[in-house]
Amino acid sequence: MLTDNQGNHYFTALDLYQIAQEALGKEPNVRDPLLLKSAAARPWLQAFGEEAYPTMLEKAAALMHSLAAHHLFFDGNKRTATLATTRFLLANGFQPKWDDETIYDFVLEVAQHQHDVAAIADWLMHHTVRMQDE
């Protein structure tokens, strides 16, 4: 995991691979290593000096979208997206507030391209709480 100068934590491609391995319980088969690197980099993407995803929930949403909707692995994309998003949120001070059925249904919809990053961020806003606010 990488940490920026503001204390935000980000996954590397290797981190995401290891999360997929944990989610699957076996070695994941990556469709394209460049897509995996792209998914890891997406939350901290910048354009013209501006962050593409300025809030932590938008960053988490970009990560979830990349992992669930872009099908980086031959199997386990939704499980990986769920576990990686949960860990990303926890590492950055947010406590997920969902049950297994709720997150399963939502990530399935993301994988079916029913939600873009903005919609995912909105959903996360209603299903997380800042840890210091608990």
C-alpha positions in Angstrom: 0.0 0.0 0.0 1.2 3.5 -0.9 0.7 6.6 1.2 0.6 10.1 -0.4 1.8 13.3 1.3 -1.6 13.9 2.7 -1.8 10.6 4.5 -4.2 8.9 2.0 -3.6 5.2 1.3 -3.7 3.6 -2.1 -3.3 0.1 -3.4 -0.6 -1.1 -5.8 -1.3 -3.6 -8.5 0.4 -6.2 -6.4 -1.9 -5.3 -3.4 -5.0 -5.8 -5.7 -3.6 -9.1 -7.0 -3.2 -10.3 -3.4 -6.7 -9.2 -2.4 -8.0 -11.1 -5.4 -6.1 -14.1 -4.3 -7.6 -13.8 -0.8 -11.1 -13.3 -2.2 -10.8 -16.4 -4.4 -8.9 -18.6 -2.1 -6.5 -19.4 -5.0 -4.2 -17.7 -7.5 -6.3 -15.3 -9.7 -6.0 -15.3 -13.4 -5.4 -11.7 -14.6 -6.9 -10.9 -18.0 -4.5 -8.0 -18.7 -1.8 -6.8 -16.2 -2.0 -3.3 -17.6 -5.7 -3.2 -16.6 -4.7 -4.2 -13.1 -2.1 -1.4 -12.9 -4.7 1.0 -14.3 -7.3 0.0 -11.6 -4.7 0.6 -8.9 -3.8 4.0 -10.3 -7.3 5.2 -11.0 -8.2 6.5 -7.5 -5.3 8.9 -7.6 -5.7 9.9 -11.3 -5.0 13.6 -12.1 -5.7 15.6 -15.2 -4.4 19.1 -15.7 -3.2 19.3 -12.1 -6.6 18.4 -10.7 -7.7 15.2 -9.1 -10.2 13.3 -11.1 -11.7 11.9 -7.9 -11.2 14.5 -5.2 -13.0 12.9 -2.3 -12.1 9.7 -0.6 -15.5 8.2 -1.5 -15.1 9.1 -5.1 -11.7 7.4 -5.0 -13.2 4.3 -3.4 -16.0 4.4 -6.1 -13.4 4.6 -8.9 -11.7 1.5 -7.4 -14.9 -0.4 -7.1 -15.9 0.5 -10.6 -12.6 -0.6 -12.1 -12.6 -3.9 -10.3 -16.2 -4.9 -10.8 -17.1 -3.4 -14.2 -13.9 -3.9 -16.1 -13.6 -7.6 -15.3 -9.8 -7.6 -14.7 -9.8 -11.3 -13.6 -11.3 -14.4 -15.2 -13.1 -15.1 -11.9 -13.8 -13.3 -8.7 -14.2 -9.7 -9.9 -17.1 -8.8 -7.6 -15.6 -10.5 -4.6 -12.3 -8.7 -5.2 -14.1 -5.4 -5.7 -16.0 -5.8 -2.5 -12.9 -6.8 -0.4 -10.7 -4.1 -2.0 -13.2 -1.4 -1.6 -13.8 -2.4 2.1 -10.1 -2.3 2.8 -9.6 0.9 1.0 -12.3 2.6 2.9 -11.0 1.3 6.3 -7.4 2.3 5.5 -8.7 5.8 4.8 -10.9 6.3 7.8 -14.3 5.1 6.7 -16.3 2.3 8.2 -18.6 0.5 5.8 -22.2 0.1 7.0 -23.7 -2.6 4.8 -24.6 -6.3 5.2 -23.5 -9.0 2.8 -26.7 -9.1 0.8 -26.7 -5.3 0.3 -23.1 -5.1 -0.9 -23.5 -8.2 -3.1 -26.6 -6.8 -4.9 -24.9 -3.4 -5.4 -21.6 -4.8 -6.7 -23.5 -7.0 -9.0 -25.3 -4.0 -10.4 -21.9 -2.2 -10.8 -20.5 -5.3 -12.7 -23.6 -5.0 -15.0 -22.8 -1.4 -15.7 -25.8 0.0 -14.0 -23.8 2.6 -11.9 -21.1 5.0 -12.9 -18.5 6.3 -10.4 -20.6 9.2 -9.3 -23.5 6.9 -8.5 -21.2 4.5 -6.6 -19.8 7.4 -4.6 -23.3 8.5 -3.7 -24.2 5.0 -2.6 -21.0 4.8 -0.5 -21.9 8.1 1.1 -25.1 6.5 2.4 -23.4 3.2 3.4 -20.3 4.4 5.2 -19.4 6.6 8.2 -16.2 8.4 9.0 -14.6 6.5 11.8 -14.1 9.6 14.0 -17.8 10.3 13.5 -19.0 7.0 15.0 
